[in-house]
Amino acid sequence: MTIDAARTGKDQTVEKTATRVAELTILFGSETGNAEFLAHQIQGDATNSGVETDIASLDEWLHGKEKAMSRLLLVTSTYDNGHMPSNASEFWDWLQRLEPGAFDGLPYAALAIGDSMYEDFCKATHDLDGRLEELGAVRVVDSVDCDVDFDFTAGDWYPGALEALRSSAPWARQVVETEVEPEPVSDEEKPADVLHSTRIAAARRLSGESSGKCVMHYELEFPDAPFEYQPGDSIAVFPRNSDALVDEWLAAFGADGRTMVTVGNRELPLADALREELELNLAHPGLLLALARLRPENELAQEGVRVIQTGDRETLDSWLWDRDVLDVLRDLDCLVLPIELVLAELRPMQHRAYSIASSPLSDGDTVHITVSAVEYDAHERTHHGAASRFLERAAETGETFTTKILPAHEFRLPADEVPVIMIGPGVGVAPFRSFLRHREASTCTGRNWLFFGDQHRAHDYLYEDEFEAQADSGLLTQVSLAFSRDQEDKHYVQHDMLTRADEIRAWLDEGAHVFVCGDKTRMARDVDNALLEILADGQSTIIAGTKLAQLKASGRYVKDVY
């Protein structure tokens, strides 16, 4: 049994030769794997329609034997707030050094993936798109911006883009005629590309036993090479699915885990593919579209297609909220399908990102993370978070796993003397533990104000002993706490901000930087609205909006939300 690599998102770069240039070159820039998956999905459809394709990441293509193409389709995500993904950064640097006309006449189209919670939504693709046009490339169809639910928009756009490219005359030049070569970049200069072997050196529970949550503190060590980072950075954990979940899949399909399958360039047993290679937790709209094609007679599957086509994201999110991939397959009556058809529609296993909660100045060679365990019962099954369950097992077994750094850009401590306001309810407090430990170790003079909130002070005050000690020592100038369930009316961090509006305005007048970390769906918007009200100070919202925009533009209001 073979799984088509074009459907699994695994690399299937075609070796180029001096005598052959494919009809279409698909280049992607991807940080989490979504843009890569979508690029391979497009390649599969193009190949099925008879178009000969090459596919590679932007940086892989840049370092290929020959920089050749006939037509270009660009699929790029935007990482963090407006930045190039790590496998596109060298290409972008090279592109900016080219002379005018380097791509004169090249037909191209660009598809962007981003997160509209960030101000610079899809900026990486916009930058690449604009630069290609400046260098003479010819845009054959308007680009499209896709939000995190890119299945809603990408599927409507790329068939037309493929047709427009196919109808365009191939680039006569075929090869980029330039003496400007990519500059060699060492691993030390590109730490985001370095994978680290990692194990858990220590673990302890932060939330109380009576809490409704299980929040864990993990200390990670790296036996092979130091993990270099700065406060504000995150770490990507590459988990493996649990044996229990793999067994559920095998039982649901009546499959033998020893059956050999091919995923990308690897041939391995089915059980290993399910455990190590494929995303079994996070269902996505594209899966519903694929299953609807496989089960055209299923009414629920067709209703899902109608919901997606109408753009009703709220209804779709609500339905998918507590379902994993196996739940979706059962509800859409897909367990009667051959398992290879289903596996071909799954995305590769996604890494999980955690804000680093330690400081290189105070915590040596270890990296600390704060993890909220996911466990709930729904649809007659017990569900666990892929990474939180994996880390729990790794802490018990001592097994190693893979990590890499996710560098921050704007989310950085300012100069030592600059005051800092940190807003991080729940596990969103993790990077601020890093900030405070770093400032404590560097004996900086800037004032620090922490807003923290959760459900109950008695059970959910994460790192309470540390923060209270820092308040006693004067490192924490102020600690504002909001525990939502400790009184009849729910009280959140944004409410506490409004009660301290005068003081916040005074800190801002003195140049304070404001950082927010946590849930982007509600908390980040509520904090935005509270800060707008504070900045308005009884004046018009237009004036407040201008002030907030100025804070963002100057790097004094920065968010790390998820």
N, C-alpha and C positions, 0 to 999 in steps of 0.2 A: 504494500500500500504506500502511495506517495502523496505527500501533501504539497500542493503547488506553492512554491516559495513566493510567487507574486501575490498570494492571498494571505500568507502568514507574516509578511513584512520582513522576512529574512533577506540578507544581502544576496543578490543574484547578478552582480555586476558582470557585464559581458566584456570579455577581453577584446580590446581594440587592436586592430592591425593597421598598417600603413595603407592598405589597399581597400579597406572597407569602412564605410561610415554609415551607421544605422539611419533609417528614415527619421527617427525621433529619439532625441536624448532627453531623458527625464532626470533632473538633478534635484536633490532634496537637502534641506537643512533641518535637522530634527534634534531636539534635546531629550524629550521623554519617549519618543518613538511614534507619536501620532502622525507627524508629517511623513515619516519613513513608511509607516503602514499605508497611508493614503497614496503615496507615490507608487508603491508596489501594487496597490489595488488598481490604480489607473493603468499601470503597465500591463496588468493582466487583461483588462478590457481592451486596451490597444492591441495587444498581441492576438487576442481572440478575433479582432476585426481585421487581422491581416497586416498590421503595421509592425515592421521590424524595429525593435527598441533596444537602446542601452539604458542602464539605470545605475546611478552611483550617488553618493553624497557629494556635495559641492567640493569639499576638500579632497576626496578621493579622485574626482575627475581632474582637479587641478594638478595632482601629482601623477596622473596617468602618463603613458608613453607619448601620447599625441593629443593635443587639445583640439579635437575635431568634433564637428557636429553638422547636421543638416537643418534641423529644427529643434527648438528647445522648449520644454515644459518645465517650469520651475515650481516646486512645492516646498514652501518654507514656513516654519513656525517662528514665533517671536518669543524669546526666552526672557523671563523676568519682566522688567519694565522697559521694553523697546530694544533689547539686545539680540545680537546674532546668536543662534545656537552654536555650540562648540565645534560642530563639524562643518560650519560655514564661515567661521571667522577668518581663516587664512584666505579663502576665496574672496571675501569682501575686501580684505587688505590689498590683495593682488589687483582686484578690479579697479580700485581707486587709483592705482599707479599707471593704468593703461592710457595710451594716447588716444585722442579722438579718432573715431573710425575703426577701432579695433574689431567691433562686431557689426560693421556696416552691412545692412541688408539681411541680417539673421532673423528669420521669423521666430517669434517666441510668445509665450503666454505665461502668466504668473498667478499662482493660487496661494493665498495667505491664510495661515492659521494663527490665532491669537486668543487673548482673554480680554474681553471688553471691560473687566474690572480695572485694568491698567490704563493709564492715560495714553501711553504710546502703543495703542492697540494695533497689532500687525505691522509695526514700524520696520522690522527687519526686511520683510518682503517689499514694503514700499521703497526702502532704500535701494535694494537690489534692482527692483523694477525701474526706478528712476535712473539709476546708473547705467543699466543696459541700454536704455533709450538714449542717454547722453552719448554712449559709445557707438550709436548708429543702428542698434537692433530695432526691428520693426514689430511692434505689438499687434498681433492679429486679432485679439479679442480683449475687451476690458477685463482687468483682473477682478478678483472677488475676494472679499474679506470674510473669513469663516471664524465664528466664535468657538468656544470649547465644544459646543455641540455641532462640530463641522459636518456631520452627516446630513444635517438639515439643508445645507447650502452647496456643499461640494458636489454631491451627486447630481444636482441640477445643472452645475456649471461645466464640469469637465467633458461630458460628451460633445457639447458644442465647441469647446476649446480644441478637442482632438480633431474634430471635423475641419475647423478653421485652419489648424496647422497642416493637416493632411492636404487641404486644398491649396496651400501656399507653395510656391516654387521653392525647392530646396536652396539652401545657402550656397551660392556659387563658389565662395571661397573655401568653405568646409573646415579650414584650419585657422585658428587665431594667429594672425601674422604680427608678432610682437617680439621684441628682444627682452621684455620684462618677464623675468621668471619668478616663481614663488620663492619667497625667502625661507630658508630652512628654519624650522622651529623645533627646539628641543623639548623633551618631556618636562623639563624644569620650567619652560616658558608656557607650556600648555598643561597645567596641572589638572584641568577638567577632563582631559583624555586619559589620565592615569587611573587604572583600576587597582584597588588595594585589597589584599587578603586581610580579613578582619575577624576578630572574635570578641566575645563579651567578657570583660575582666571582672565586672561587678554589676549587681542589679539590686535594686530595692524599690519597694512600693512607696509611692508618695501620698496617695489618697488613703484615707482611713478605711478600716475594715467595714464601717457602716456606710461608706459612701456608695452612691449609685454608680460610680465609675471606678475603674481600675487604672490608675495612672502610674506608670513605671519610669524609674530613672535607670538608664543603662550607661555604663562606662565602657567604651570600645577601645581595644588596643590593636596594633598593627605589627605583626611579627616580622614582616619582610622589609618594610620601608616606612619612614615617618610620614604621617598624614599632616601636611602643612595647610594651615587655614588662618583666617582672620575672623574676629567677632563679626557676626552678621551673615557669615556663610552658612550653607546648609550641606547636609551629607545625603547622598542617594544610597539607599539600601536595596540590593537586588535579592528579593526573597524567593523562596521556593514554596510551592503549594504543599499543603499538609498531606500526609499519607491517608488520613481519614477522608479528605475531599477527593483524592484520586480514587480511593476505593468506591466512593459513592458514584463517581462517573463510570467506572468499570462495571459496577453492578447495574446501573441504570441502562446501559447499552448492552449488557451481557457480553462484554468484550474481555479478551485475554490480554492482560497487561504485558505479556512477553512478546506480543506481535510486534514485529519490527516495522517502524515507520521512518520516513525521511522528512525532516523539518529543516528547511534551508539547505545547508551543506552537511547536516548531520544525520546519520542513520542511527536510530536508537529505539529501545523498546517503547511501546505505547505508554506504559506507566511512567517512564522517565520523561517522555514528551509532555505529558499532562503535569507532572510535578515541576519540571524545570523550565519549560519553553513557552507555555501558553497561558494567557490571562483567563482564569476561571472565575474571578470574583466580579470584575467590573463589566457589567453588561452595557451596551452602547446602542444608539439608534441604528448604526450601520448593520449590527447583528440582526435587528428586527427586519430590516429591509431584505437582507440575504435570506433569512428564514421564511419570509413571505414568498420569496421566489421559489423556495424549495417546497413550501406547503401552500400552494395557491388556493386550496379548498378550505383552509382553516380561517374561520371568520375573525377570530381574535387577531391573527397575524395581519389580515387585510385591514382591520380597523387600525392597527398600529401604523400601517403605511399611510392611511388617511390622516392620522394625527400628525405624523411627520410632515406630510405634504402641506398641511395647513399651517405648519409652524407653531403648533400648540405645545410649546416647550414645557409649560407648567404641568399639563396633563401627563405628558410622557415622563417627566422627571418623577412625578408622584407615583406612577405605576412602577417605574424601575427602582424606586428608592430602596426597598428592602428585598429586592430580588437579585440573586447572583445569576450567572449564566445558566446553571443547571435548572434553576427555577423557571427561567424564561423558556428553555427547551421543553420542560414539562408542560407549561401552560399553553404553549403553541403546538403541542402534540408532535414534537420532533424526535422523540426517543425511538420512533420506528424507523428513522432514517439511518443509513449506513454511517457509522461514526466518522469515517474519513470525509464525508461531505460536510459534516458539522465542524470538524477540526479545521478544515480549509477556510472557514469563515471567522476563526478566532484570531484575535490580535496577540502579538507577542507579550510575554509577561512584562508588566510595567514596573519600573523601579518606584519606590516610595521615598519621598523627600522629607527630611526632618531638620528643623532649625537646630544648629549646634548650640548647646547650653553651657559650654565650657570656654575657658580662655587659654590660649597657648602660653600665656605668662604665668598662670597659676596652676594649671593642671597637667603640665608635662606633656608626655606623648600620648595621652588618652584624649578621646573625644566623648563628650557627654551628650545624650539626647533624652528627650522627654516624650514618652509614648503613651497615648491613651488606647487601652485595649478595646477592640470591637468584638462584641459577642451579643447575639440576640436570637430569639426564636421567631421564625416566620415561615409560613407555607409548609408546615409540618416538618421543618428541619431546623437544626441549630447552625447558625452562621458565625464565622469568625473572620476578622480582618486578616488578609493574607500576610501582611508584614508584622502586625502586632503578635499574631499567633506564632509566626516564624521566629521572631526575636525571643519570645517566651521559651520556645524549644531550644534555641541556640544557647540561651543562658543556662539551661539545664544540662545540655550535652557537651558544650564547649566546641561545637562544630564551627568551622570557619565559613565565611561567606564573603561576597564581593561588595565593595562600596566604591564610590568616587565622590569627589568634591563638587558641589554646585556653588560656584563663586557668586557672592552678592556683587552688586554694582553700586547702586545708590544707598543700600541699607548698610551704612558704615558709620561708626562713631565719628563725630566731628572732633575738632581740636580739643585738647585736654581742658581748656578753660571754658568751653562752651556748655551752657546748661542743656540738659536733655530731659524731655518728657516721654515716657514709655507707656504705651497702652497695650496690655497683653492679657486678656482674660483666658482662663483655662490653660491648655498647653501652649497657647500663644505667648506665655511668659518666658519660654525657653531662651530666645535670643537675648532677652533682657537680663537673664541670669548671666549670660556670657558677657554682655556689656558691663555689668556691675563688677563681676570678678576681674575683668580686664582693667577697669578704671581703678579698682582697689589695688591691684598689683602694680600699676604704673603710677600710683600716688598722684593722680590728676586732681585738679582743683575745681572742675566744673560741677555744678549742682545737678542732682538726679532726682527725678520725681517718677514714681511707679504707680500706675493704675492697674490693679489686679481685681479680678472677679471670678466667681464660680457659684456653685449652688449653696453650700453650707460652710461656714467658717470652721466648724469643728472637724469636718471631714475632708474638705477640699481646698484648703489653703496650701498650695504647692510651695515647697521650699520655705515654709514658714520660719523655721529656726534661722535660716540664712538671712532672709530679708529683715527679720526683726533685729538680728544682730547688726546688720548693716545700718539699720535706722538708729540703733543705739550708738553706733560708732560715728554717725554723722555722714557716712558715705551716701546713704539714702536721705536726702533732705526731707522728702515727704513720701508717705505711702498712703494711697487712697484705695480703700477696699469696698467692694460692692458684692455682697453675697445674696443672690436673688431669692433664695427660698427661706431666708432667716426672718422674714416678716411677711405680713399678709399681702402687701403690694410688692410685686417683683421690682427689684432695684438692680440696675446694670451699670457698667462703667460709664456709659454716656450720660446717665442721670447724675452720677457723681461729678462728671466733668462740668455739667451745667451749674451745679451748686458751687463750684470753685472757679466760675468764669472770670472773676476779677483777677484772681491770682494767675490763671493761665494767660490772660492778656498781658499781665506784667512780665511774666517769663518770656513771652513772645517778643515783647518790646525790648527785652534784654538780649535777644538773639537766639532764644532756645530753638532746638531742633525737636520735632515731634515724630515719633516712630509708632507704628501700629502693626501688630501681628495677631493673626487668628482668622476666624471664619469670615470669608468674603461675602457670603450670601446675605447675612443680616448685620452682624456686628460692625463690619467695616463701613457699611452704608450709614448705620446709626451714629457711628463716631464722626463720619463726614458731616452729617446733618448737625450734630451737636457742636462741632467746631465752627461750622458756618454761623450758627446762632451766636456763639461766643464772639466771633469776629465781627458780626453785625453790630452787636452792642446797641441795639435799638435803632440802628440805621437800616438802609435798604439792603435787601438780599443781593442786589447787584454789586454793591460795594463789598459786601462780605465775600461774594464769589471771586471778585478781583483779587482781594487779599489772599484768599485760599490758593488761587492760581499762582500768585507770586511766591507763596511759600513752597509750592510744589516745584516751580521752575527753578528756584534757588537751591533745591535739595534739602529744604528744611521741613518738609512734610513727606514722609516716605512710608510706604506700606509693604509688608510681606504677608500676603493673604492667600488663603487656599480654600 
